[in-house]
């Protein structure tokens, strides 16, 4: 069921319909008095990667719909049937970091500024936003997805914060979400870049519903039939989606977490139930990899998480530990403000540009990280990285919340 044809029998009003960017449309409800908004990431060939123009357009459309009393709810999808969004457009960020003179970092700084602010505003959007998670949901796409009030995982969902692999850091409010997961699953998600399926995500509260993808057209059709009550719209959405969730239970994959929780705990926690230090975790990952053939557990998903960690950026691993340690005491606005500083540093500190070069541009799969291993980390470098580039009076978000 292609998300670009949610209601072929209904004529929508298009606000935007741009190739490689965004489709924004309003569909009239059956009662002729109310509307449903549809936002679609429209860059299917690029796996619906999010760029600055898309972020700005989404912000503009949602601001309009927030003020329009006739718009009762919004559904957010990715073009095609394969992927919601595989992340941000890292090639544009790469060229921004490699630019010379006054153009260097300009696009990157503006992208992160608008992306994080947009994520915060989506969190504050008062009407229901149903985000439909098919295939990869990562990076900039995950920011849009996780900020939405009603998050659906389908049978193909692969949700992850994979930034360790490209020398960035788990962003788009990952500091908030990873720090609130049951220990040690926030650490596992950040350090292993593991792809979580619909059942995993529902168990962790990253989604609320697990619904098979072929139900999308029926969900949208039902949205058009509902007699919406503005003060009960979220409850109406919950009732509807829970019905589809119950019908889809037999179509969902088995939980990776249920299968591998014991092994994850051995890697990341001590016998007292406390998370280990990064140095201890690193040693456990190395040992698990070296003794893979001796292990009884043969989960390909678990082994891939170990491999992801070992090829990932050691500096990012250290930052992840800081994010989870600090994030539980931060509210959402504080997280967004702090992560903007981390993004500012990421553009300038070398690991991010090197990760993109190695994995995306040159594809040699051999990144030269700033510090080649956890044993060689420079704590002063880490402290400088996580410190805000701005004082409180000069922070770019000073007057935004």
C-alpha positions in Angstrom: 0.0 0.0 0.0 1.8 3.1 -1.2 1.6 6.0 1.3 1.3 8.5 -1.7 -2.2 7.3 -2.4 -3.9 7.2 1.0 -7.3 8.0 -0.2 -7.5 7.8 -4.0 -11.3 8.3 -4.0 -11.0 11.7 -2.2 -9.7 14.8 -3.8 -7.2 16.5 -1.5 -6.1 20.2 -1.4 -2.4 20.3 -1.9 -0.4 22.9 0.1 2.9 21.5 -1.2 3.7 18.8 -3.7 7.4 19.0 -4.5 9.5 16.1 -5.9 12.4 15.2 -3.6 11.0 17.2 -0.7 7.5 17.3 0.8 3.9 16.5 -0.1 1.5 18.3 2.2 -2.2 17.7 1.6 -5.6 18.3 3.3 -8.3 15.7 2.9 -11.9 16.6 3.6 -13.7 14.4 6.2 -17.0 12.7 5.3 -18.9 15.3 7.2 -17.6 18.1 5.0 -16.7 20.3 7.9 -13.4 18.8 9.1 -10.1 17.9 7.5 -7.1 15.5 8.0 -3.6 16.6 7.1 -1.2 14.3 5.3 2.6 15.0 5.4 4.8 12.8 3.2 8.6 12.8 3.0 8.8 12.7 -0.8 12.4 11.6 -1.5 11.9 7.9 -2.1 15.1 7.3 -4.2 17.1 8.9 -1.4 15.4 6.8 1.2 13.4 9.9 2.2 16.5 11.5 3.7 15.6 14.8 5.4 17.3 18.1 4.4 16.9 21.7 5.4 14.2 22.6 2.9 12.1 19.6 4.1 12.5 20.6 7.7 11.5 24.2 7.0 8.5 23.1 4.9 7.3 20.7 7.6 7.5 23.5 10.2 5.5 25.9 8.0 2.8 23.4 7.3 2.4 22.3 10.9 2.2 25.9 12.1 -0.6 26.4 9.6 -2.5 23.3 10.7 -2.0 24.1 14.4 -4.0 27.3 13.8 -6.6 25.8 11.5 -9.6 24.6 13.6 -10.9 22.4 10.7 -7.7 20.2 10.7 -8.4 17.6 13.4 -5.3 15.3 13.0 -2.2 14.7 10.9 -0.7 11.5 9.4 3.0 11.5 8.7 4.4 9.0 6.2 7.4 8.4 3.9 7.0 8.0 0.2 6.9 4.4 -1.1 6.6 1.1 0.8 10.2 0.5 1.9 11.3 3.2 4.3 10.0 6.1 6.4 13.3 7.9 6.5 16.9 6.6 6.7 18.1 9.8 8.2 19.3 13.2 7.3 20.9 14.1 4.0 24.5 13.6 5.2 26.0 14.4 1.8 24.8 18.0 2.1 26.3 18.1 5.6 29.5 16.7 4.3 29.8 19.4 1.7 29.0 22.0 4.3 31.9 20.8 6.5 34.3 20.6 3.5 33.3 24.0 2.2 35.9 26.8 2.3 35.7 30.4 3.6 32.5 31.9 4.9 30.4 29.0 3.5 31.9 26.4 5.8 29.5 25.0 8.4 26.7 27.5 7.3 24.3 24.9 5.9 25.1 22.4 8.7 24.5 24.9 11.5 21.3 26.0 9.9 20.1 22.5 9.4 20.6 21.4 13.0 19.2 24.6 14.3 15.9 24.2 12.4 15.8 20.4 12.8 16.0 20.4 16.6 13.6 23.3 16.9 11.2 21.6 14.6 11.3 18.4 16.6 10.6 20.4 19.8 7.6 22.1 18.1 6.2 18.7 16.9 6.4 17.5 20.5 4.3 20.6 21.5 1.8 20.2 18.6 -1.6 19.9 20.3 -3.4 17.8 17.7 -2.8 14.1 17.0 0.1 13.3 14.7 0.2 9.7 13.6 3.7 8.7 12.4 3.7 5.6 10.2 6.9 3.7 10.7 7.9 1.4 7.8 11.4 0.2 7.2 14.3 2.4 8.4 13.4 5.1 10.9 16.7 6.8 11.8 18.5 10.1 12.1 16.5 13.1 11.0 13.5 10.9 10.1 13.6 9.4 13.6 13.4 13.0 15.0 10.2 13.6 13.2 8.8 10.2 14.1 9.7 10.1 17.8 8.3 13.7 18.3 4.9 12.6 17.0 2.2 11.9 19.5 1.0 8.6 18.0 3.8 6.3 16.7 3.0 3.2 14.7 5.6 0.5 14.0 4.8 -1.9 11.2 6.1 -5.4 10.5 9.1 -4.0 8.6 10.2 -1.3 11.2 13.9 -0.9 11.7 14.3 1.9 14.2 17.8 2.9 15.4 20.1 5.6 16.5 23.1 4.5 14.4 25.2 7.7 14.8 28.1 5.8 16.4 28.9 4.4 13.0 29.4 7.8 11.4 31.0 9.7 14.3 28.1 11.9 15.1 26.1 11.3 18.4 22.6 9.9 18.9 20.6 13.1 18.4 17.1 14.3 17.6 16.3 14.2 21.4 18.0 10.8 21.9 19.5 12.2 25.1 15.9 12.4 26.4 14.7 9.0 25.2 17.7 6.8 25.7 18.2 8.0 29.3 14.6 7.0 30.1 14.7 3.4 28.8 15.1 0.6 31.3 18.7 0.0 32.0 20.8 -1.0 30.1 18.7 -0.8 26.9 19.4 2.9 26.4 23.1 2.1 26.5 22.6 -0.9 24.2 20.7 1.1 21.6 23.2 3.9 21.5 26.4 1.8 21.6 25.3 -1.0 19.3 23.2 1.0 16.8 20.9 -2.0 16.8 17.8 -2.0 14.6 14.7 -2.3 16.8 11.6 -3.9 15.4 8.0 -3.0 16.0 7.6 -5.3 19.0 10.9 -4.1 20.6 9.8 -0.5 20.1 6.4 -1.0 21.6 7.8 -2.8 24.6 10.2 0.2 25.2 7.5 2.8 24.7 9.3 4.2 21.6 6.0 3.4 19.8 2.5 2.8 21.1 1.2 0.6 18.3 2.3 -2.3 16.1 0.1 -2.4 13.0 0.8 -4.2 9.7 1.5 -1.8 6.8 -1.3 -3.0 4.6 -3.7 -1.4 7.1 -2.5 2.1 6.3 -5.3 2.8 3.8 -7.9 1.5 6.2 -6.6 3.6 9.0 -6.7 6.7 6.8 -10.2 5.9 5.6 -11.4 5.6 9.1 -9.9 8.9 10.0 -11.9 10.5 7.3 -15.1 9.0 8.8 -14.7 9.9 12.4 -16.9 12.6 13.9 -14.0 14.4 15.5 -14.3 16.2 18.8 -11.3 18.6 19.2 -11.1 18.0 23.0 -11.1 14.2 22.6 -9.2 13.8 19.3 -6.2 12.1 21.0 -8.5 9.6 22.7 -10.4 9.0 19.4 -7.1 8.2 17.7 -6.0 5.8 20.5 -9.3 3.9 20.3 -9.0 3.5 16.5 -5.3 2.5 16.4 -5.6 0.1 19.3 -8.2 -1.8 17.3 -5.8 -2.1 14.3 -3.0 -3.0 16.7 -5.0 -6.0 18.1 -5.9 -7.2 14.6 -2.2 -7.1 13.6 -0.6 -9.0 16.5 -0.1 -12.2 14.6 1.8 -10.4 11.8 4.5 -8.9 14.0 8.1 -10.3 14.3 9.5 -11.8 17.5 11.1 -9.4 20.0 14.9 -9.2 19.7 15.0 -7.9 23.3 13.2 -10.8 24.8 15.6 -13.2 23.0 18.8 -11.4 23.9 18.2 -9.5 27.2 20.4 -11.8 29.2 23.4 -11.3 26.9 22.8 -7.6 26.8 22.8 -7.3 30.6 26.1 -9.4 30.8 27.7 -6.9 28.4 26.6 -3.7 30.1 25.8 -4.3 33.7 27.4 -5.8 36.9 25.9 -8.2 39.3 24.5 -5.3 41.4 22.4 -4.1 38.4 24.6 -1.0 37.8 25.8 0.0 34.3 29.5 -0.6 33.8 32.1 2.0 32.9 32.8 2.5 29.2 36.2 0.9 29.6 34.5 -2.2 31.1 31.8 -2.3 28.5 34.5 -1.9 25.7 36.4 -4.9 27.1 33.2 -7.0 27.2 32.3 -6.2 23.6 35.8 -7.1 22.6 35.7 -10.4 24.5 32.2 -11.2 23.1 33.5 -10.7 19.6 36.7 -12.7 20.1 34.8 -15.6 21.6 31.8 -15.5 19.3 32.2 -19.1 18.2 32.2 -20.3 21.8 28.9 -18.6 22.7 25.7 -20.5 22.8 23.7 -17.5 21.7 23.6 -17.3 17.9 21.4 -14.3 17.4 22.5 -12.5 14.2 20.9 -9.3 15.6 23.0 -9.5 18.8 26.2 -10.2 16.9 25.6 -7.3 14.5 25.3 -5.0 17.5 28.7 -6.1 18.7 30.2 -5.5 15.3 28.6 -2.1 15.0 30.2 -1.1 18.3 33.6 -2.3 17.4 33.7 -0.3 14.1 32.1 2.7 15.6 33.7 6.0 16.9 35.2 5.7 20.4 34.5 9.4 21.0 30.9 8.9 20.2 30.7 6.0 22.6 32.0 8.3 25.4 29.5 11.0 24.5 26.7 8.4 24.6 27.7 7.6 28.1 27.5 11.3 29.0 24.1 11.7 27.3 22.5 8.9 29.2 24.0 9.9 32.5 22.8 13.6 32.1 19.6 13.1 30.1 17.4 11.7 32.9 17.7 15.0 34.7 16.9 17.2 31.7 13.6 18.3 30.3 12.9 18.3 26.6 13.9 21.9 26.1 17.1 21.4 27.9 17.9 18.4 25.8 17.2 20.2 22.6 19.4 23.1 23.7 22.3 20.9 24.7 22.1 18.7 21.6 22.4 21.8 19.4 25.7 22.5 21.0 26.8 18.9 20.5 25.9 19.2 16.8 27.8 22.4 16.5 30.9 20.7 17.9 30.3 17.6 15.7 30.5 19.7 12.6 33.9 21.0 13.7 35.6 18.2 15.6 36.5 15.9 12.7 34.8 12.6 13.5 31.5 13.3 11.7 33.1 14.5 8.5 35.4 11.5 8.6 32.6 9.0 9.2 30.6 10.3 6.3 33.7 10.2 4.1 34.4 6.6 5.0 30.9 5.2 4.9 29.1 7.3 2.4 31.4 9.3 0.1 34.6 7.1 -0.5 32.9 4.0 1.0 36.3 2.6 2.1 34.8 1.6 5.4 38.0 2.7 7.2 37.3 5.8 9.2 40.3 7.5 10.9 38.7 8.5 14.2 40.2 11.3 16.3 40.9 8.7 19.0 41.4 5.2 17.7 40.2 3.3 20.8 38.5 3.8 24.2 41.9 3.4 25.8 43.2 6.4 23.9 40.3 8.8 24.7 41.2 12.3 25.8 38.9 13.4 28.6 39.8 17.0 28.0 38.6 16.7 24.4 35.4 15.1 25.6 34.7 17.8 28.2 35.3 20.5 25.5 33.0 18.7 23.2 30.1 18.4 25.6 30.4 22.0 26.9 28.1 24.5 25.3 29.7 26.8 22.7 27.5 29.6 23.9 26.7 31.2 27.3 23.1 31.3 28.4 22.5 34.8 27.0 23.8 34.0 23.6 22.4 30.5 23.0 20.6 30.4 19.6 17.4 29.0 21.4 17.4 31.7 24.1 14.0 33.0 23.1 12.5 29.9 21.4 10.9 28.0 24.3 
